[in-house]
């Protein structure tokens, strides 16, 4: 999974805390496991943030056997569905890991991260690029999770495309604390460094002190989600060592959800560094990104990656021509980064495509220079009020500019006069502002028809393991 390099065998490939593997050690451990996996149809991987998970997935790729990463915090009903749907013939887990009942019914192979056999486990035959590499299950917010079948060419093409955009090389050392059951942490965060011949240092769990230490100790890149950057934004003014560490990083990348402009601004003011945002999905891997050598424009997810085509369509499915920065449309993408199918769901697969174009369900506007600005999900973030189409994201960013707002979410709810009214869900910073004060604040920054008509105050906003806001839990 990495570029040729004469010294690569002795180079650090993976490190989790005080445990690590060089490329030679990874090849030995994964190679030995790969030989034992041949002949299996699919394998489940108990995807804890560990060396063992990384070795298991690399071994499955070497063996040409599709791997199904399983969230270790998953509920019993979802797990039973995933096991029944994907029908793995084996489960891979770290020695001593306590598995739930649905996985205990499967044959188990403990993942060893040491091996004496120094061969790489490959038999010289590279699987077909269309062969399934991973089956990653969606979060299931609108029903039972769907198994997204990701072929080998989707993984290789997306990693090479972001390497081009981010000028990612074997000299880079990535630090992150992302979970390894999802494409962000596993494909970008583990397989990405390995494909480049670089290294990754996984923190296990996110901690700004541990992040600071790794950046001061030679890490050049950080991957994170907005909840992590929100914590950084809240601490960086008072923590000079953290600010210095971030200012010395070559690249700070945020993904999985929109990073509020307010957090962009606070981090840049304290460090001089500008966070890069990119846009991807389980079904598409990476679609767009702000380039390392391009303008780092807060509130955008950059331009289409090499090999990927992006278009906006209106409600009738007609392409929106040009880029006026104002007209909202649904993002559709096509390219080698796309998934093959939803496992056992030909109906859902067919519904997801418009010819060769994948319907993302995400709404955006396109600037004249090709920069994409996402305004939200079609199902939960596009509010039709008083004849206007309003994106929830810009109202959320406006609310976050108020000093009395720590976190904010915006949804729509039925209104007999407007069709839908704008509803704000706010976690206050200290004494809560009044609803009227927040409405006036938004109306002053944006326009009157975008002001929230209803404001709810909460102690926290519901989020999933990736930090994504669960708006359906808010009743939006």
Residue pairs with C-beta under 8 A, 6 or more apart in sequence:
1 58
1 61
1 191
1 194
1 195
2 8
2 23
2 170
2 194
2 195
2 196
2 197
2 198
3 170
3 195
3 196
3 197
4 197
5 11
5 170
5 197
8 23
8 170
8 197
9 22
9 23
9 24
9 27
10 22
10 23
10 24
11 22
11 23
11 170
11 197
11 199
12 20
12 21
12 22
12 199
13 20
13 21
13 22
13 23
13 25
13 26
13 193
13 194
13 199
13 200
14 20
14 21
14 26
14 51
14 54
14 190
14 194
14 199
14 200
14 202
15 21
15 199
15 200
15 201
15 202
16 49
16 50
16 51
16 201
16 202
16 204
17 202
17 204
19 51
19 113
20 51
21 29
21 51
21 55
21 113
23 197
24 118
25 113
25 114
25 115
26 54
26 55
26 58
26 194
27 118
27 119
27 120
27 121
28 114
28 115
28 116
28 117
28 118
28 119
28 120
29 55
29 59
29 112
29 113
29 114
29 115
30 55
30 58
30 59
30 62
30 120
30 121
31 59
31 62
31 115
31 117
31 119
31 120
31 121
31 122
32 112
32 115
32 117
32 121
33 55
33 56
33 59
33 63
33 92
33 109
33 111
33 112
33 121
34 59
34 60
34 62
34 63
34 121
34 122
35 63
35 121
36 109
37 43
37 59
37 60
37 63
37 65
37 90
38 63
38 64
38 65
40 63
40 65
40 88
40 89
40 90
41 65
41 66
41 87
41 88
41 89
42 65
42 66
42 67
42 68
42 86
42 87
42 88
42 89
42 135
43 56
43 60
43 65
43 66
43 67
43 68
43 88
43 89
43 90
43 91
43 92
44 67
44 68
44 70
44 83
44 86
44 88
44 90
44 91
44 92
44 103
44 106
45 53
45 56
45 57
45 60
45 67
45 68
45 69
45 70
45 91
45 92
45 93
46 53
46 70
46 72
46 91
46 92
46 93
46 94
46 97
46 99
46 103
47 53
47 69
47 70
47 71
47 72
47 179
47 180
47 181
47 186
48 72
48 94
48 97
48 180
49 177
49 178
49 179
49 180
49 185
49 202
49 204
49 205
50 94
50 180
51 113
52 92
52 93
52 94
52 95
52 111
52 113
53 69
53 94
53 111
53 180
53 186
54 180
54 190
55 111
55 113
56 67
56 92
56 111
57 67
57 69
57 134
57 180
57 186
57 190
57 191
58 191
58 194
59 92
59 121
60 66
60 67
60 92
60 133
61 67
61 133
61 152
61 191
62 120
62 121
62 122
63 121
64 127
64 131
66 132
66 133
66 134
66 135
66 149
67 92
67 133
67 134
67 135
68 82
68 86
68 88
68 134
68 135
68 136
68 137
68 147
69 134
69 136
69 180
69 181
69 182
69 186
70 79
70 82
70 103
70 181
71 179
71 181
71 182
71 465
72 181
73 465
74 82
74 100
76 100
76 101
76 102
78 137
78 140
78 144
78 145
79 100
79 102
79 103
80 102
81 144
81 145
82 137
82 145
82 147
83 102
83 103
83 105
83 106
85 147
85 343
85 344
86 135
86 147
86 343
88 106
89 106
89 107
90 106
90 107
90 108
90 109
91 99
91 103
91 106
91 107
91 108
91 109
92 108
92 109
92 110
92 111
93 99
93 103
93 108
93 109
93 110
93 111
94 110
94 111
95 110
95 111
95 112
99 108
127 152
128 152
129 151
129 152
129 153
129 156
130 151
130 152
130 153
130 340
131 151
131 152
132 149
132 150
132 151
132 152
132 340
133 150
133 151
133 152
133 154
133 155
134 150
134 155
134 186
134 187
135 147
135 148
135 149
135 150
135 343
136 147
136 148
136 150
136 181
136 182
136 183
136 282
137 145
137 146
137 147
137 148
138 145
138 146
138 148
138 282
138 283
139 145
139 464
139 468
140 146
141 470
141 472
142 379
146 342
146 343
146 345
146 348
147 342
147 343
147 344
147 345
148 282
148 283
148 339
148 342
148 343
149 339
149 340
149 341
149 342
149 343
150 183
150 187
150 285
150 339
150 340
151 339
151 340
153 336
154 285
154 336
154 337
154 338
154 339
154 340
155 187
155 191
155 285
156 195
157 307
157 335
157 336
157 337
158 187
158 280
158 285
158 286
158 305
158 337
159 187
159 188
159 191
159 192
159 195
159 196
160 195
160 306
161 286
161 305
161 306
161 307
161 308
161 337
162 168
162 188
162 192
162 278
162 286
162 289
162 305
163 169
163 192
163 195
163 196
164 305
164 306
165 278
165 289
165 290
165 291
165 292
165 302
165 305
165 306
166 221
166 251
166 253
166 276
166 289
166 291
166 292
167 292
167 293
168 192
168 196
168 198
168 221
169 196
169 198
170 196
170 197
170 198
171 198
171 220
172 193
172 196
172 198
172 220
172 221
172 250
172 251
173 193
173 198
173 199
173 200
173 201
173 218
173 219
173 220
173 221
174 189
174 192
174 193
174 198
174 199
174 200
174 201
174 219
174 220
174 221
174 222
174 223
175 200
175 201
175 202
175 203
175 211
175 214
175 215
175 219
175 221
175 222
176 185
176 189
176 200
176 202
176 203
176 222
176 223
176 224
177 202
177 203
177 204
177 205
177 206
177 207
177 210
177 211
177 224
177 228
178 184
178 185
178 189
178 223
178 224
178 225
178 466
179 185
179 465
179 466
180 186
180 189
180 190
182 256
182 282
182 465
182 466
183 280
183 282
183 285
184 223
184 225
184 255
184 256
184 280
184 466
185 223
187 285
188 223
188 255
188 286
189 200
189 202
189 223
190 200
190 202
192 200
193 199
193 200
194 200
201 214
201 219
203 210
203 211
203 214
206 224
206 228
206 231
208 231
208 232
208 235
208 239
208 242
211 222
211 232
211 242
211 245
212 239
212 241
212 242
212 245
215 222
215 245
215 246
215 248
215 249
216 241
216 244
216 245
216 248
219 249
220 249
220 250
220 251
221 249
221 250
221 251
221 252
221 253
222 246
222 249
222 251
222 252
222 253
223 253
223 255
224 232
224 252
224 253
224 254
225 254
225 255
225 256
225 257
225 466
225 467
225 468
226 254
226 256
226 257
226 258
226 259
226 260
226 263
226 467
227 463
227 467
228 467
229 252
229 254
229 259
229 263
229 267
229 275
230 260
230 263
230 407
232 242
232 246
232 263
232 267
233 262
233 263
233 266
233 267
235 242
236 242
236 243
236 246
236 266
236 267
236 270
236 271
237 243
237 266
237 270
243 270
243 271
246 252
246 267
246 270
246 271
246 273
247 271
247 272
247 273
249 273
250 292
251 276
251 292
252 267
252 273
252 274
252 275
252 276
253 275
253 276
253 277
253 278
254 275
254 276
254 277
254 278
255 277
255 278
255 279
255 280
256 466
256 467
256 468
257 466
257 467
257 468
257 469
258 277
258 299
258 374
258 393
259 275
259 277
259 298
260 396
260 397
260 400
261 298
261 299
261 397
261 400
261 401
262 397
262 400
262 401
263 400
264 274
264 275
264 298
264 299
265 298
267 273
267 275
268 274
268 275
268 298
274 296
274 298
275 296
275 298
276 289
276 290
276 292
276 296
276 302
277 289
277 290
277 300
277 301
277 302
278 286
278 288
278 289
278 290
278 301
278 302
279 286
279 287
279 288
279 289
279 301
279 302
279 362
279 372
279 374
280 286
280 287
281 287
281 360
281 362
282 339
283 338
283 339
283 352
283 358
283 360
284 333
284 337
284 338
284 339
284 358
284 360
285 337
286 305
286 308
286 337
287 304
287 305
287 308
287 310
287 331
287 333
287 335
287 337
287 360
288 301
288 302
288 303
288 304
288 305
288 308
288 310
288 372
289 301
289 302
289 303
289 305
290 296
290 297
290 300
290 301
290 302
290 303
291 302
291 303
294 302
294 303
295 371
297 371
299 373
299 397
300 367
300 371
300 372
300 373
301 372
301 373
301 374
302 371
302 372
303 369
303 370
303 371
303 372
304 310
304 370
304 372
305 337
307 335
307 336
307 337
308 333
308 334
308 335
308 337
309 333
309 334
309 335
310 331
310 332
310 333
310 372
311 319
311 320
311 331
311 332
311 333
311 357
312 319
312 320
312 327
312 328
312 329
312 330
312 331
312 332
312 364
312 365
312 366
313 319
313 320
313 329
313 330
313 332
313 354
314 320
314 329
314 330
317 354
320 327
320 329
320 366
322 366
322 368
323 365
323 366
323 367
323 368
323 369
323 370
324 365
324 366
324 368
325 365
325 366
325 367
325 368
325 373
326 365
327 365
327 366
328 363
328 364
328 365
328 375
328 382
328 389
328 391
329 363
329 364
329 365
329 366
330 359
330 360
330 361
330 362
330 363
330 364
330 378
331 360
331 362
331 363
331 364
331 372
331 374
332 354
332 357
332 358
332 359
332 360
333 357
333 358
333 360
334 356
334 357
334 358
338 358
341 349
342 348
342 349
342 352
352 358
352 359
353 359
361 377
361 378
361 379
362 374
362 376
362 377
362 378
363 374
363 375
363 376
363 377
363 378
363 381
363 382
363 391
364 372
364 373
364 374
364 375
365 372
365 373
365 375
365 391
366 372
366 373
367 373
374 393
375 381
375 382
375 391
375 392
375 393
375 394
376 382
376 391
376 392
376 393
377 471
380 392
380 411
380 471
380 472
380 476
381 391
381 392
381 393
381 410
381 411
381 471
382 389
382 390
382 391
382 392
383 389
383 390
383 391
383 392
383 410
383 411
383 412
383 420
383 422
384 390
384 412
384 419
384 420
385 412
385 415
385 418
385 419
385 420
385 421
385 422
385 449
386 417
386 418
386 419
386 449
387 419
388 449
388 450
390 412
390 422
390 449
390 450
392 409
392 410
392 411
392 412
393 410
394 446
394 450
395 410
395 422
395 424
395 442
395 446
395 450
395 452
396 408
396 409
396 410
398 441
398 442
398 445
398 446
398 450
399 405
399 408
399 410
399 424
399 426
399 438
399 441
399 442
399 452
400 407
400 408
401 441
401 445
402 433
402 437
402 438
402 441
403 429
404 428
404 429
404 430
404 431
404 432
404 433
404 437
404 438
405 426
405 427
405 428
405 429
405 433
405 438
406 427
406 428
406 429
407 426
407 427
407 460
407 461
408 424
408 425
408 426
408 427
409 424
409 425
409 461
409 469
409 471
409 474
409 476
410 422
410 423
410 424
410 425
410 452
411 423
411 425
411 471
411 474
411 475
411 476
412 420
412 421
412 422
412 423
412 476
413 420
413 421
413 423
413 454
413 475
413 476
414 420
414 421
415 421
415 453
418 453
421 453
421 454
422 450
422 451
422 452
422 453
422 454
423 452
423 453
423 454
423 455
423 456
423 476
424 438
424 452
424 454
424 455
424 456
425 455
425 456
425 458
425 461
425 474
426 432
426 438
426 455
426 456
426 457
426 458
427 457
427 458
427 459
427 460
427 461
428 457
432 457
433 441
435 452
435 454
435 455
438 452
438 455
439 451
439 452
439 453
439 455
440 451
442 450
442 451
442 452
443 450
443 451
456 474
461 469
461 474
462 469
462 470
462 473
462 474
463 469
463 470
464 470
